[in-house]
Amino acid sequence: MMNALLVASLFAASAVPDYALLHILRNSAKVTSVDGVIVQSGIIDGADVKAAVVQARPDLFSARVTEPAAWAGISVIYDGHTLQSYYPQVRWAIRLRNLKLPEGKDLDRLVEYQYGLNQRTYDYIINGTSMVAGLSTLTLHHKARSRETPDARGWTKVYDPYSFAMAGEYHFPNTTYAFQWDSIAFNKPVAQEAFSEIVPEGTLITDWDLGMPSIDEAAMRKEATFHVVLPDDNRLGLKRTLIARAAGPIPAFCIRYERGPHVLLVTVNASAGASVPAYGVPIGSGTPGRLIPGSAMSSYAFVRDGSYYTLLGNLPIEELLKIAAQLNPATTR
């Protein structure tokens, strides 16, 4: 469901999938930058969320929420070294420093992986054309082959010259997520300043340095006053490469997993009675977690047995949710 990877499904029903994949890779390589405004529904109750989005190769991105007013100012920015999420409503920022994301041929490998997963997971029909943000798009309808797939059905409108997803609608259990670009420009020069934001003085900053040596798991568990469940036995080939402790006196941990070009970060801290803010697509029964689809990385946050987890990565969303389901505190502490 990531914008850059969604298009890998466009020709999944083709009789010549290798040529279709080459078509997608060639087209996506033409895009050096994206600058536009995207509108999403299903993120919050009762209103659409509008954000200004900028992306630039190899892996720079920023998204700044402008509407509705109650959520305006939220931003997620990656400058090639640091990923920062900022929430002005609660005067809180999260920084992940020395975070390396895929580039070059690894970007192609991400698309290839998503392409293969989509072929195995969905049936497709290409039917209809329409205009989105002034561009002519093809409409690709998808339907999951298994009832266990969280995105059961939906459609994507793709601008074929760049194999770029311009709009989409996805049906999850009990909720629907949709997006559409209101305006968009490709391949404009982008200043480095687009990928920076200075948070106001007095902002609480949770800071992890992923370039520091990994701490020992036993030391983490000794210090943690809350359940920490790790997806080491994830059956998806993800291998743990780092445990980092947040700076400051309050214990909070970020665990990094890798699988080729795929990166998964699992952050965990004591929930202290807090619940996940009502921002994101609600997924799950009871007290659901919140999914935020992203152009380069997606996140899923939830509270379980007194621990607040956030899963952040460039995995397919189907896999992100599988990992979350495995984090059951009854299995280990």
Contacts in CASP RR format, 6 or more apart in sequence:
PFRMAT RR
TARGET T0000
AUTHOR 0000-0000-0000
METHOD contacts of the structure
MODEL  1
MMNALLVASLFAASAVPDYALLHILRNSAKVTSVDGVIVQSGIIDGADVK
AAVVQARPDLFSARVTEPAAWAGISVIYDGHTLQSYYPQVRWAIRLRNLK
LPEGKDLDRLVEYQYGLNQRTYDYIINGTSMVAGLSTLTLHHKARSRETP
DARGWTKVYDPYSFAMAGEYHFPNTTYAFQWDSIAFNKPVAQEAFSEIVP
EGTLITDWDLGMPSIDEAAMRKEATFHVVLPDDNRLGLKRTLIARAAGPI
PAFCIRYERGPHVLLVTVNASAGASVPAYGVPIGSGTPGRLIPGSAMSSY
AFVRDGSYYTLLGNLPIEELLKIAAQLNPATTR
1 151 0 8 1.000
1 170 0 8 1.000
1 293 0 8 1.000
1 294 0 8 1.000
1 298 0 8 1.000
1 316 0 8 1.000
1 317 0 8 1.000
2 114 0 8 1.000
2 293 0 8 1.000
2 294 0 8 1.000
2 295 0 8 1.000
2 296 0 8 1.000
2 297 0 8 1.000
2 298 0 8 1.000
2 314 0 8 1.000
2 316 0 8 1.000
2 317 0 8 1.000
3 164 0 8 1.000
3 165 0 8 1.000
3 294 0 8 1.000
3 295 0 8 1.000
4 28 0 8 1.000
4 55 0 8 1.000
4 107 0 8 1.000
4 110 0 8 1.000
4 111 0 8 1.000
4 295 0 8 1.000
4 296 0 8 1.000
5 110 0 8 1.000
5 111 0 8 1.000
5 114 0 8 1.000
5 316 0 8 1.000
6 114 0 8 1.000
6 156 0 8 1.000
6 165 0 8 1.000
7 24 0 8 1.000
7 28 0 8 1.000
7 111 0 8 1.000
7 156 0 8 1.000
7 158 0 8 1.000
7 163 0 8 1.000
7 164 0 8 1.000
7 165 0 8 1.000
8 21 0 8 1.000
8 24 0 8 1.000
8 111 0 8 1.000
8 112 0 8 1.000
8 114 0 8 1.000
8 115 0 8 1.000
8 116 0 8 1.000
8 118 0 8 1.000
9 114 0 8 1.000
9 115 0 8 1.000
9 118 0 8 1.000
9 119 0 8 1.000
9 122 0 8 1.000
9 124 0 8 1.000
9 140 0 8 1.000
9 142 0 8 1.000
9 156 0 8 1.000
10 20 0 8 1.000
10 24 0 8 1.000
10 126 0 8 1.000
10 138 0 8 1.000
10 140 0 8 1.000
10 156 0 8 1.000
10 158 0 8 1.000
10 160 0 8 1.000
10 163 0 8 1.000
11 17 0 8 1.000
11 20 0 8 1.000
11 21 0 8 1.000
11 23 0 8 1.000
11 24 0 8 1.000
12 20 0 8 1.000
12 115 0 8 1.000
12 116 0 8 1.000
12 118 0 8 1.000
12 119 0 8 1.000
12 122 0 8 1.000
12 124 0 8 1.000
13 123 0 8 1.000
13 124 0 8 1.000
13 125 0 8 1.000
13 126 0 8 1.000
14 20 0 8 1.000
17 115 0 8 1.000
17 119 0 8 1.000
21 111 0 8 1.000
21 112 0 8 1.000
21 115 0 8 1.000
23 163 0 8 1.000
24 111 0 8 1.000
24 115 0 8 1.000
24 163 0 8 1.000
25 108 0 8 1.000
25 111 0 8 1.000
25 112 0 8 1.000
27 160 0 8 1.000
27 161 0 8 1.000
27 162 0 8 1.000
27 163 0 8 1.000
27 164 0 8 1.000
28 111 0 8 1.000
28 162 0 8 1.000
28 163 0 8 1.000
28 164 0 8 1.000
30 161 0 8 1.000
30 162 0 8 1.000
30 187 0 8 1.000
31 57 0 8 1.000
31 162 0 8 1.000
31 164 0 8 1.000
31 186 0 8 1.000
31 187 0 8 1.000
32 56 0 8 1.000
32 57 0 8 1.000
32 186 0 8 1.000
32 187 0 8 1.000
33 54 0 8 1.000
33 55 0 8 1.000
33 56 0 8 1.000
33 57 0 8 1.000
33 186 0 8 1.000
33 187 0 8 1.000
33 188 0 8 1.000
33 189 0 8 1.000
33 190 0 8 1.000
34 53 0 8 1.000
34 54 0 8 1.000
34 55 0 8 1.000
34 56 0 8 1.000
34 164 0 8 1.000
34 184 0 8 1.000
34 185 0 8 1.000
34 186 0 8 1.000
34 295 0 8 1.000
35 53 0 8 1.000
35 54 0 8 1.000
35 55 0 8 1.000
35 184 0 8 1.000
35 185 0 8 1.000
35 188 0 8 1.000
35 190 0 8 1.000
36 52 0 8 1.000
36 53 0 8 1.000
36 54 0 8 1.000
36 181 0 8 1.000
36 182 0 8 1.000
36 183 0 8 1.000
36 184 0 8 1.000
36 185 0 8 1.000
37 50 0 8 1.000
37 51 0 8 1.000
37 52 0 8 1.000
37 53 0 8 1.000
37 66 0 8 1.000
37 181 0 8 1.000
37 182 0 8 1.000
37 183 0 8 1.000
37 184 0 8 1.000
38 50 0 8 1.000
38 51 0 8 1.000
38 53 0 8 1.000
38 63 0 8 1.000
38 179 0 8 1.000
38 180 0 8 1.000
38 181 0 8 1.000
38 182 0 8 1.000
39 48 0 8 1.000
39 49 0 8 1.000
39 50 0 8 1.000
39 179 0 8 1.000
39 180 0 8 1.000
39 181 0 8 1.000
39 182 0 8 1.000
40 48 0 8 1.000
40 49 0 8 1.000
40 50 0 8 1.000
40 51 0 8 1.000
40 177 0 8 1.000
40 178 0 8 1.000
40 179 0 8 1.000
41 48 0 8 1.000
41 49 0 8 1.000
41 176 0 8 1.000
41 177 0 8 1.000
41 178 0 8 1.000
41 179 0 8 1.000
42 175 0 8 1.000
42 176 0 8 1.000
42 177 0 8 1.000
42 178 0 8 1.000
42 280 0 8 1.000
42 281 0 8 1.000
43 49 0 8 1.000
43 177 0 8 1.000
43 279 0 8 1.000
43 280 0 8 1.000
43 281 0 8 1.000
43 292 0 8 1.000
44 68 0 8 1.000
44 71 0 8 1.000
44 278 0 8 1.000
44 279 0 8 1.000
44 280 0 8 1.000
45 278 0 8 1.000
47 67 0 8 1.000
47 68 0 8 1.000
48 67 0 8 1.000
48 68 0 8 1.000
49 65 0 8 1.000
49 67 0 8 1.000
49 68 0 8 1.000
49 71 0 8 1.000
50 65 0 8 1.000
50 66 0 8 1.000
50 67 0 8 1.000
50 182 0 8 1.000
51 63 0 8 1.000
51 64 0 8 1.000
51 65 0 8 1.000
51 66 0 8 1.000
52 63 0 8 1.000
52 64 0 8 1.000
52 66 0 8 1.000
53 61 0 8 1.000
53 62 0 8 1.000
53 63 0 8 1.000
53 64 0 8 1.000
53 295 0 8 1.000
54 60 0 8 1.000
54 61 0 8 1.000
54 62 0 8 1.000
54 190 0 8 1.000
54 194 0 8 1.000
54 195 0 8 1.000
55 61 0 8 1.000
55 62 0 8 1.000
55 295 0 8 1.000
55 296 0 8 1.000
56 190 0 8 1.000
56 194 0 8 1.000
56 195 0 8 1.000
57 103 0 8 1.000
58 103 0 8 1.000
58 104 0 8 1.000
58 107 0 8 1.000
59 78 0 8 1.000
59 80 0 8 1.000
59 101 0 8 1.000
59 102 0 8 1.000
59 103 0 8 1.000
59 107 0 8 1.000
59 296 0 8 1.000
60 78 0 8 1.000
60 79 0 8 1.000
60 80 0 8 1.000
60 190 0 8 1.000
60 194 0 8 1.000
60 195 0 8 1.000
61 76 0 8 1.000
61 77 0 8 1.000
61 78 0 8 1.000
61 195 0 8 1.000
61 295 0 8 1.000
61 296 0 8 1.000
62 75 0 8 1.000
62 76 0 8 1.000
62 77 0 8 1.000
62 78 0 8 1.000
62 194 0 8 1.000
62 195 0 8 1.000
62 197 0 8 1.000
63 75 0 8 1.000
63 76 0 8 1.000
63 77 0 8 1.000
63 294 0 8 1.000
63 295 0 8 1.000
64 73 0 8 1.000
64 74 0 8 1.000
64 75 0 8 1.000
64 197 0 8 1.000
65 71 0 8 1.000
65 72 0 8 1.000
65 73 0 8 1.000
65 74 0 8 1.000
65 75 0 8 1.000
66 72 0 8 1.000
66 73 0 8 1.000
70 89 0 8 1.000
71 89 0 8 1.000
71 279 0 8 1.000
73 86 0 8 1.000
73 88 0 8 1.000
74 85 0 8 1.000
74 86 0 8 1.000
74 87 0 8 1.000
74 88 0 8 1.000
74 89 0 8 1.000
74 279 0 8 1.000
75 84 0 8 1.000
75 85 0 8 1.000
75 86 0 8 1.000
75 197 0 8 1.000
76 83 0 8 1.000
76 84 0 8 1.000
76 85 0 8 1.000
76 86 0 8 1.000
77 83 0 8 1.000
77 84 0 8 1.000
77 86 0 8 1.000
77 195 0 8 1.000
77 196 0 8 1.000
77 197 0 8 1.000
78 84 0 8 1.000
78 99 0 8 1.000
78 101 0 8 1.000
78 195 0 8 1.000
78 296 0 8 1.000
78 297 0 8 1.000
79 192 0 8 1.000
79 195 0 8 1.000
79 196 0 8 1.000
80 99 0 8 1.000
80 101 0 8 1.000
80 195 0 8 1.000
81 97 0 8 1.000
81 98 0 8 1.000
81 99 0 8 1.000
82 95 0 8 1.000
82 96 0 8 1.000
82 97 0 8 1.000
82 98 0 8 1.000
82 99 0 8 1.000
83 95 0 8 1.000
83 96 0 8 1.000
83 99 0 8 1.000
83 297 0 8 1.000
84 93 0 8 1.000
84 94 0 8 1.000
84 95 0 8 1.000
84 96 0 8 1.000
84 197 0 8 1.000
84 199 0 8 1.000
85 93 0 8 1.000
85 94 0 8 1.000
86 92 0 8 1.000
86 93 0 8 1.000
86 94 0 8 1.000
86 197 0 8 1.000
86 199 0 8 1.000
86 203 0 8 1.000
87 93 0 8 1.000
87 277 0 8 1.000
88 200 0 8 1.000
91 200 0 8 1.000
91 202 0 8 1.000
91 203 0 8 1.000
91 204 0 8 1.000
92 203 0 8 1.000
92 204 0 8 1.000
92 205 0 8 1.000
92 206 0 8 1.000
93 199 0 8 1.000
93 203 0 8 1.000
93 204 0 8 1.000
93 205 0 8 1.000
93 206 0 8 1.000
94 205 0 8 1.000
94 206 0 8 1.000
94 267 0 8 1.000
95 205 0 8 1.000
95 206 0 8 1.000
95 207 0 8 1.000
95 208 0 8 1.000
96 208 0 8 1.000
96 210 0 8 1.000
96 254 0 8 1.000
96 265 0 8 1.000
97 207 0 8 1.000
97 208 0 8 1.000
97 209 0 8 1.000
97 210 0 8 1.000
97 211 0 8 1.000
98 209 0 8 1.000
98 210 0 8 1.000
98 211 0 8 1.000
98 212 0 8 1.000
99 210 0 8 1.000
99 265 0 8 1.000
101 263 0 8 1.000
101 296 0 8 1.000
101 297 0 8 1.000
101 314 0 8 1.000
102 109 0 8 1.000
102 110 0 8 1.000
102 261 0 8 1.000
102 263 0 8 1.000
102 314 0 8 1.000
106 260 0 8 1.000
106 261 0 8 1.000
107 261 0 8 1.000
109 260 0 8 1.000
109 261 0 8 1.000
110 261 0 8 1.000
110 262 0 8 1.000
110 314 0 8 1.000
113 261 0 8 1.000
113 262 0 8 1.000
113 316 0 8 1.000
114 316 0 8 1.000
117 316 0 8 1.000
117 318 0 8 1.000
118 142 0 8 1.000
121 144 0 8 1.000
121 145 0 8 1.000
121 146 0 8 1.000
121 149 0 8 1.000
121 318 0 8 1.000
122 142 0 8 1.000
122 143 0 8 1.000
122 144 0 8 1.000
122 145 0 8 1.000
122 149 0 8 1.000
123 142 0 8 1.000
123 143 0 8 1.000
123 145 0 8 1.000
124 140 0 8 1.000
124 141 0 8 1.000
124 142 0 8 1.000
125 140 0 8 1.000
125 141 0 8 1.000
126 138 0 8 1.000
126 139 0 8 1.000
126 140 0 8 1.000
126 141 0 8 1.000
127 139 0 8 1.000
127 141 0 8 1.000
128 138 0 8 1.000
128 139 0 8 1.000
129 136 0 8 1.000
129 137 0 8 1.000
129 138 0 8 1.000
129 139 0 8 1.000
130 136 0 8 1.000
130 137 0 8 1.000
130 139 0 8 1.000
130 157 0 8 1.000
131 137 0 8 1.000
132 157 0 8 1.000
132 159 0 8 1.000
132 166 0 8 1.000
132 167 0 8 1.000
132 180 0 8 1.000
132 181 0 8 1.000
133 166 0 8 1.000
133 180 0 8 1.000
133 181 0 8 1.000
133 182 0 8 1.000
133 183 0 8 1.000
133 184 0 8 1.000
135 159 0 8 1.000
135 166 0 8 1.000
135 184 0 8 1.000
136 159 0 8 1.000
137 157 0 8 1.000
137 158 0 8 1.000
137 159 0 8 1.000
137 160 0 8 1.000
137 166 0 8 1.000
137 167 0 8 1.000
138 157 0 8 1.000
138 158 0 8 1.000
138 160 0 8 1.000
139 155 0 8 1.000
139 156 0 8 1.000
139 157 0 8 1.000
139 158 0 8 1.000
140 155 0 8 1.000
140 156 0 8 1.000
140 157 0 8 1.000
140 158 0 8 1.000
141 153 0 8 1.000
141 154 0 8 1.000
141 155 0 8 1.000
142 151 0 8 1.000
142 153 0 8 1.000
142 154 0 8 1.000
142 155 0 8 1.000
142 156 0 8 1.000
143 152 0 8 1.000
143 153 0 8 1.000
143 154 0 8 1.000
144 151 0 8 1.000
144 152 0 8 1.000
144 153 0 8 1.000
149 318 0 8 1.000
150 172 0 8 1.000
150 173 0 8 1.000
150 283 0 8 1.000
150 317 0 8 1.000
150 318 0 8 1.000
150 321 0 8 1.000
151 170 0 8 1.000
151 171 0 8 1.000
151 172 0 8 1.000
151 317 0 8 1.000
151 318 0 8 1.000
152 171 0 8 1.000
152 172 0 8 1.000
152 173 0 8 1.000
153 171 0 8 1.000
154 168 0 8 1.000
154 169 0 8 1.000
154 170 0 8 1.000
154 171 0 8 1.000
155 168 0 8 1.000
155 169 0 8 1.000
156 165 0 8 1.000
156 167 0 8 1.000
156 168 0 8 1.000
157 165 0 8 1.000
157 166 0 8 1.000
157 167 0 8 1.000
157 168 0 8 1.000
157 180 0 8 1.000
158 164 0 8 1.000
158 165 0 8 1.000
158 166 0 8 1.000
159 166 0 8 1.000
162 186 0 8 1.000
164 186 0 8 1.000
166 180 0 8 1.000
166 181 0 8 1.000
166 184 0 8 1.000
167 178 0 8 1.000
167 179 0 8 1.000
167 180 0 8 1.000
167 181 0 8 1.000
168 178 0 8 1.000
168 179 0 8 1.000
168 180 0 8 1.000
169 176 0 8 1.000
169 177 0 8 1.000
169 178 0 8 1.000
170 176 0 8 1.000
170 177 0 8 1.000
170 178 0 8 1.000
172 281 0 8 1.000
172 283 0 8 1.000
173 283 0 8 1.000
173 284 0 8 1.000
174 282 0 8 1.000
174 284 0 8 1.000
175 281 0 8 1.000
175 282 0 8 1.000
175 283 0 8 1.000
177 281 0 8 1.000
177 291 0 8 1.000
177 293 0 8 1.000
179 293 0 8 1.000
199 205 0 8 1.000
206 246 0 8 1.000
206 252 0 8 1.000
207 246 0 8 1.000
207 247 0 8 1.000
208 244 0 8 1.000
208 245 0 8 1.000
208 246 0 8 1.000
208 247 0 8 1.000
208 252 0 8 1.000
208 254 0 8 1.000
208 267 0 8 1.000
209 244 0 8 1.000
209 247 0 8 1.000
210 242 0 8 1.000
210 244 0 8 1.000
210 254 0 8 1.000
210 256 0 8 1.000
211 242 0 8 1.000
211 244 0 8 1.000
212 244 0 8 1.000
214 241 0 8 1.000
214 242 0 8 1.000
214 243 0 8 1.000
214 244 0 8 1.000
215 243 0 8 1.000
215 244 0 8 1.000
215 245 0 8 1.000
216 243 0 8 1.000
217 230 0 8 1.000
217 243 0 8 1.000
220 228 0 8 1.000
220 243 0 8 1.000
220 245 0 8 1.000
220 253 0 8 1.000
221 228 0 8 1.000
221 333 0 8 1.000
223 245 0 8 1.000
223 251 0 8 1.000
224 251 0 8 1.000
224 253 0 8 1.000
224 268 0 8 1.000
224 270 0 8 1.000
225 251 0 8 1.000
225 270 0 8 1.000
226 268 0 8 1.000
226 269 0 8 1.000
226 270 0 8 1.000
226 271 0 8 1.000
226 306 0 8 1.000
226 307 0 8 1.000
227 304 0 8 1.000
227 305 0 8 1.000
227 306 0 8 1.000
227 307 0 8 1.000
227 329 0 8 1.000
227 333 0 8 1.000
228 253 0 8 1.000
228 268 0 8 1.000
228 307 0 8 1.000
228 333 0 8 1.000
229 304 0 8 1.000
229 307 0 8 1.000
229 327 0 8 1.000
229 328 0 8 1.000
229 329 0 8 1.000
229 331 0 8 1.000
229 332 0 8 1.000
229 333 0 8 1.000
230 240 0 8 1.000
230 255 0 8 1.000
230 266 0 8 1.000
230 327 0 8 1.000
230 332 0 8 1.000
231 238 0 8 1.000
231 257 0 8 1.000
231 264 0 8 1.000
231 266 0 8 1.000
231 323 0 8 1.000
231 326 0 8 1.000
231 327 0 8 1.000
232 240 0 8 1.000
233 326 0 8 1.000
234 257 0 8 1.000
234 322 0 8 1.000
234 323 0 8 1.000
234 326 0 8 1.000
236 259 0 8 1.000
236 315 0 8 1.000
236 319 0 8 1.000
236 322 0 8 1.000
236 323 0 8 1.000
237 259 0 8 1.000
238 257 0 8 1.000
238 258 0 8 1.000
238 259 0 8 1.000
238 262 0 8 1.000
238 264 0 8 1.000
238 323 0 8 1.000
239 257 0 8 1.000
239 258 0 8 1.000
239 259 0 8 1.000
240 255 0 8 1.000
240 256 0 8 1.000
240 257 0 8 1.000
241 256 0 8 1.000
241 257 0 8 1.000
241 258 0 8 1.000
242 254 0 8 1.000
242 255 0 8 1.000
242 256 0 8 1.000
243 253 0 8 1.000
243 254 0 8 1.000
243 255 0 8 1.000
243 256 0 8 1.000
244 253 0 8 1.000
244 254 0 8 1.000
244 255 0 8 1.000
244 256 0 8 1.000
245 251 0 8 1.000
245 252 0 8 1.000
245 253 0 8 1.000
246 252 0 8 1.000
246 253 0 8 1.000
246 254 0 8 1.000
246 269 0 8 1.000
250 269 0 8 1.000
251 269 0 8 1.000
251 270 0 8 1.000
252 267 0 8 1.000
252 268 0 8 1.000
252 269 0 8 1.000
253 267 0 8 1.000
253 268 0 8 1.000
253 269 0 8 1.000
254 265 0 8 1.000
254 266 0 8 1.000
254 267 0 8 1.000
255 265 0 8 1.000
255 266 0 8 1.000
255 267 0 8 1.000
255 268 0 8 1.000
256 263 0 8 1.000
256 264 0 8 1.000
256 265 0 8 1.000
257 263 0 8 1.000
257 264 0 8 1.000
257 265 0 8 1.000
257 266 0 8 1.000
258 264 0 8 1.000
261 314 0 8 1.000
262 313 0 8 1.000
262 314 0 8 1.000
262 315 0 8 1.000
263 297 0 8 1.000
263 313 0 8 1.000
263 314 0 8 1.000
264 311 0 8 1.000
264 312 0 8 1.000
264 313 0 8 1.000
264 315 0 8 1.000
264 320 0 8 1.000
264 323 0 8 1.000
265 310 0 8 1.000
265 311 0 8 1.000
265 312 0 8 1.000
265 313 0 8 1.000
266 309 0 8 1.000
266 310 0 8 1.000
266 311 0 8 1.000
266 323 0 8 1.000
266 327 0 8 1.000
267 309 0 8 1.000
267 310 0 8 1.000
267 312 0 8 1.000
268 307 0 8 1.000
268 308 0 8 1.000
268 309 0 8 1.000
268 310 0 8 1.000
269 307 0 8 1.000
269 308 0 8 1.000
270 306 0 8 1.000
270 307 0 8 1.000
270 308 0 8 1.000
271 303 0 8 1.000
271 306 0 8 1.000
271 307 0 8 1.000
271 308 0 8 1.000
273 303 0 8 1.000
273 306 0 8 1.000
274 303 0 8 1.000
274 308 0 8 1.000
275 287 0 8 1.000
275 303 0 8 1.000
276 289 0 8 1.000
276 290 0 8 1.000
276 301 0 8 1.000
276 302 0 8 1.000
276 303 0 8 1.000
276 308 0 8 1.000
277 290 0 8 1.000
278 290 0 8 1.000
279 290 0 8 1.000
279 292 0 8 1.000
280 290 0 8 1.000
280 291 0 8 1.000
280 292 0 8 1.000
281 290 0 8 1.000
281 291 0 8 1.000
281 292 0 8 1.000
281 293 0 8 1.000
282 288 0 8 1.000
282 289 0 8 1.000
282 290 0 8 1.000
282 291 0 8 1.000
283 289 0 8 1.000
283 290 0 8 1.000
283 291 0 8 1.000
283 300 0 8 1.000
283 321 0 8 1.000
287 302 0 8 1.000
287 303 0 8 1.000
288 302 0 8 1.000
289 300 0 8 1.000
289 301 0 8 1.000
289 302 0 8 1.000
289 303 0 8 1.000
289 324 0 8 1.000
290 300 0 8 1.000
290 301 0 8 1.000
290 302 0 8 1.000
291 298 0 8 1.000
291 299 0 8 1.000
291 300 0 8 1.000
291 317 0 8 1.000
291 320 0 8 1.000
291 321 0 8 1.000
292 298 0 8 1.000
292 299 0 8 1.000
292 300 0 8 1.000
293 317 0 8 1.000
296 314 0 8 1.000
297 312 0 8 1.000
297 313 0 8 1.000
297 314 0 8 1.000
298 312 0 8 1.000
298 313 0 8 1.000
298 314 0 8 1.000
298 315 0 8 1.000
298 317 0 8 1.000
298 320 0 8 1.000
299 310 0 8 1.000
299 311 0 8 1.000
299 312 0 8 1.000
299 313 0 8 1.000
300 310 0 8 1.000
300 311 0 8 1.000
300 320 0 8 1.000
300 321 0 8 1.000
300 324 0 8 1.000
301 308 0 8 1.000
301 309 0 8 1.000
301 310 0 8 1.000
301 311 0 8 1.000
302 308 0 8 1.000
302 309 0 8 1.000
302 324 0 8 1.000
303 309 0 8 1.000
304 327 0 8 1.000
304 328 0 8 1.000
304 329 0 8 1.000
305 329 0 8 1.000
307 329 0 8 1.000
309 324 0 8 1.000
309 327 0 8 1.000
311 320 0 8 1.000
311 323 0 8 1.000
311 324 0 8 1.000
313 320 0 8 1.000
315 323 0 8 1.000
END
